[in-house]
């Protein structure tokens, strides 16, 4: 944790005090959808169906890039990433005693907050840039809420329960990819994809979980240490 904090301080300092050539930096904001792919390792009974659904997600923070040619650059970002997911289980069964059919849903809302560090290679052609790299995430918060509804015959039940922990690991590492388009001297738009490679579960004998998100982003360049043209200064952002 201490090493990570020192890195954040150094990175932020570089963004606002850099004077070296070919380095740019600024602000970035991303919004889109995410899911936390959660599944039981035992599978589901035939009368149960489990679906992982997308929810709103966002990321905000800083970016910096070092261009080592007109087309190639290395990018690094420091972000707060909000990752949300929903696992919805539907079920139906027949009571062997009364013969009544019972059905319902069990929904688990999952909320994660990370400090994220995407690091990637970017290749630019004209105003379009492609990037591919890795992303490390340090968990800041986790919470959840379960909503259970069932009915059958003349009976029905509803319950809600909140969780301070989802029993998830405090880190994630995965693939980061995207495409961006420069529309002016300071602004670019893009699409980003992230897929986590870590099984987030601390109880891998019972369940597994994996992060995934799709986001649209906008970036605003605050500074550039380059003496090149506007088009050459942009790598993606």
C-alpha positions as MATLAB code, in Angstrom:
seq = 'XXXXXXXXXXXXXXXXXXXXXXXXXXXXXXXXXXXXXXXXXXXXXXXXXXXXXXXXXXXXXXXXXXXXXXXXXXXXXXXXXXXXXXXXXXXXXXXXXXXXXXXXXXXXXXXXXXXXXXXXXXXXXXXXXXXXXXXXXXXXXXXXXXXXXXXXXXXXXXXXXXXXXXXXXXXXXXXXXXXXXXXXXXXXXXXXXXXXXXXXXXXXXXXXXXXXXXXXXXXXXXXXXXXXXXXXXXXXX';
ca = [
       0.000    0.000    0.000;
       2.824    2.425    0.865;
       4.589    1.789   -2.448;
       1.324    2.307   -4.321;
       0.692    5.630   -2.530;
       4.189    6.875   -3.360;
       3.654    5.978   -7.003;
       0.403    7.968   -7.095;
       2.121   11.039   -5.650;
       4.993   10.808   -8.127;
       2.667   10.288  -11.076;
       0.516   13.276  -10.132;
       3.614   15.423   -9.742;
       4.840   14.446  -13.172;
       1.531   15.435  -14.764;
       1.606   18.966  -13.396;
       5.332   19.752  -13.406;
       6.657   17.972  -16.478;
       8.680   20.048  -18.911;
      10.262   17.315  -21.023;
       9.514   17.216  -24.742;
       6.966   14.780  -26.228;
       4.989   14.434  -22.977;
       1.298   15.381  -22.763;
      -1.240   15.082  -19.965;
      -4.712   16.047  -18.878;
      -8.078   14.957  -17.529;
     -10.203   12.022  -18.594;
     -13.747   10.869  -17.758;
     -15.423    7.626  -18.815;
     -18.981    6.345  -18.522;
     -20.590    3.139  -19.674;
     -21.690   -0.275  -18.455;
     -20.033   -2.959  -16.353;
     -20.761   -6.388  -15.056;
     -19.287   -8.604  -12.375;
     -19.539  -12.119  -13.762;
     -20.398  -14.161  -10.671;
     -21.122  -17.893  -10.716;
     -21.383  -20.801   -8.314;
     -18.724  -23.451   -8.837;
     -21.411  -26.071   -8.178;
     -23.584  -24.863  -11.042;
     -27.355  -24.296  -10.761;
     -30.249  -26.768  -10.415;
     -32.304  -27.276  -13.575;
     -35.152  -25.141  -12.203;
     -32.795  -22.227  -11.474;
     -31.417  -19.712  -13.992;
     -28.582  -17.314  -13.158;
     -27.873  -14.214  -15.268;
     -25.192  -11.549  -14.852;
     -26.482   -8.163  -15.981;
     -24.796   -4.878  -16.862;
     -25.133   -1.763  -14.715;
     -23.934    1.825  -15.030;
     -20.200    2.372  -14.409;
     -17.785    5.302  -14.595;
     -14.122    6.296  -14.289;
     -12.504    9.696  -13.691;
      -8.900   10.797  -13.372;
      -5.683   11.904  -15.041;
      -3.691   10.693  -18.020;
      -0.155   11.186  -19.292;
       1.632   10.016  -22.439;
       5.154    9.840  -23.792;
       5.432    9.889  -27.610;
       8.603    8.312  -28.965;
       7.631    8.674  -32.649;
       4.895   10.298  -34.764;
       2.764    7.164  -34.491;
       3.805    5.432  -31.273;
       3.349    6.356  -27.632;
       3.127    4.925  -24.139;
       0.106    5.974  -22.075;
      -0.475    5.876  -18.326;
      -3.630    6.832  -16.429;
      -4.545    7.286  -12.774;
      -8.281    6.709  -12.290;
     -11.014    6.167   -9.773;
     -13.057    3.308  -11.267;
     -16.591    2.487  -10.172;
     -17.459   -1.085  -11.123;
     -21.028   -2.348  -10.613;
     -22.756   -5.625  -11.335;
     -25.995   -7.556  -10.848;
     -26.495  -11.298  -10.525;
     -30.138  -12.275  -10.949;
     -31.319  -15.788  -10.141;
     -34.831  -16.860  -11.147;
     -36.352  -20.089   -9.901;
     -39.513  -22.167  -10.013;
     -40.383  -25.387   -8.214;
     -43.412  -27.408   -7.123;
     -44.088  -28.134   -3.468;
     -44.381  -31.934   -3.235;
     -46.814  -31.678   -0.300;
     -49.292  -28.985   -1.384;
     -48.690  -29.170   -5.114;
     -48.341  -25.374   -5.241;
     -45.915  -23.846   -7.714;
     -43.452  -21.396   -6.199;
     -41.410  -18.924   -8.253;
     -39.296  -15.875   -7.593;
     -36.078  -13.946   -8.051;
     -32.956  -13.464   -5.969;
     -31.000  -10.357   -7.007;
     -27.502   -9.504   -5.781;
     -26.345   -5.942   -6.521;
     -22.545   -5.603   -6.325;
     -20.626   -2.322   -6.053;
     -16.830   -1.961   -6.235;
     -14.568    1.099   -6.111;
     -10.965    0.913   -7.359;
      -7.913    3.069   -7.839;
      -6.827    2.019  -11.334;
      -3.589    2.312  -13.313;
      -3.957    1.511  -17.032;
      -0.617    1.269  -18.870;
      -0.688    0.755  -22.639;
       0.957    1.132  -26.028;
      -0.773    3.442  -28.517;
      -0.504    3.482  -32.309;
      -1.831    6.518  -34.201;
      -2.850    6.933  -37.835;
      -4.130   10.381  -38.768;
      -6.552   11.369  -35.979;
      -7.376    7.817  -34.934;
      -5.452    5.932  -32.244;
      -5.600    2.347  -31.060;
      -4.279    1.299  -27.690;
      -3.658   -2.028  -25.973;
      -2.164   -2.771  -22.594;
      -2.664   -3.880  -19.008;
      -4.556   -2.379  -16.095;
      -3.971   -2.852  -12.383;
      -6.691   -2.067   -9.832;
      -6.507   -1.632   -6.057;
      -9.831   -2.103   -4.261;
     -10.991    0.825   -2.117;
     -14.531   -0.273   -1.293;
     -16.988   -3.119   -1.790;
     -20.644   -3.414   -0.884;
     -23.731   -5.287   -1.948;
     -27.478   -5.615   -1.574;
     -29.623   -8.731   -1.950;
     -33.327   -8.502   -2.808;
     -35.336  -11.719   -2.591;
     -38.932  -12.146   -3.816;
     -40.929  -15.348   -3.987;
     -44.596  -16.323   -4.271;
     -46.695  -19.447   -4.570;
     -50.183  -20.521   -3.655;
     -51.479  -17.925   -1.216;
     -48.037  -17.102    0.187;
     -45.472  -14.500   -0.791;
     -42.257  -13.214    0.739;
     -39.952  -10.240    0.257;
     -36.649   -9.523    1.961;
     -33.706   -7.149    1.548;
     -30.220   -7.451    3.004;
     -27.192   -5.176    2.668;
     -23.548   -6.271    2.817;
     -20.411   -4.355    3.769;
     -18.293   -6.990    2.038;
     -18.703   -9.288   -0.960;
     -15.763  -11.470    0.073;
     -13.749  -10.205   -2.921;
      -9.991   -9.852   -3.289;
      -8.515   -6.357   -2.827;
      -6.998   -6.215   -6.327;
      -7.643   -6.992   -9.976;
      -5.444   -7.089  -13.092;
      -6.637   -7.306  -16.662;
      -6.625   -6.290  -20.320;
      -7.261   -2.689  -21.387;
      -8.016   -1.823  -25.030;
      -9.535    1.117  -26.856;
      -9.867    3.375  -29.866;
      -9.843    7.208  -29.798;
     -10.498   10.061  -32.173;
      -9.074   13.591  -31.852;
     -11.594   16.339  -32.662;
      -9.732   19.504  -31.670;
      -6.669   21.001  -30.072;
      -7.563   19.754  -26.608;
     -10.375   17.190  -26.838;
     -10.649   13.555  -27.883;
     -13.380   10.932  -27.670;
     -13.009    7.189  -27.419;
     -14.305    3.737  -26.541;
     -12.593    1.535  -23.948;
     -12.901   -2.113  -22.965;
     -11.619   -3.787  -19.812;
     -11.585   -7.496  -18.907;
     -10.256   -8.631  -15.549;
      -8.107  -11.772  -15.409;
      -8.342  -12.308  -11.639;
     -10.945  -14.499   -9.952;
     -12.159  -11.916   -7.434;
     -13.558  -14.494   -5.022;
     -11.853  -15.077   -1.683;
     -13.831  -18.316   -1.489;
     -12.913  -19.957   -4.792;
     -14.280  -23.312   -3.612;
     -17.791  -21.788   -3.575;
     -18.048  -19.092   -6.253;
     -16.073  -17.187   -8.895;
     -16.280  -13.542  -10.003;
     -14.706  -11.507  -12.821;
     -14.805   -7.831  -13.830;
     -15.756   -6.522  -17.276;
     -16.706   -3.070  -18.585;
     -17.329   -1.028  -21.738;
     -16.986    2.763  -21.551;
     -17.164    5.861  -23.714;
     -14.614    8.468  -22.720;
     -13.742   12.088  -23.220;
     -10.321   13.566  -22.505;
      -9.132   17.145  -22.198;
      -5.433   17.922  -22.695;
      -4.076   20.348  -20.109;
      -0.436   20.579  -21.170;
       2.111   19.427  -23.701;
       5.899   19.548  -23.538;
       6.198   18.896  -27.265;
       7.162   21.351  -29.971;
       5.452   19.227  -32.652;
       2.232   20.065  -34.472;
      -1.136   19.605  -32.774;
      -1.836   16.375  -34.664;
       1.536   14.873  -33.756;
       1.129   15.785  -30.102;
      -1.962   13.625  -29.732;
      -1.467    9.914  -29.277;
      -5.038    9.080  -28.305;
      -6.364   11.671  -25.970;
];
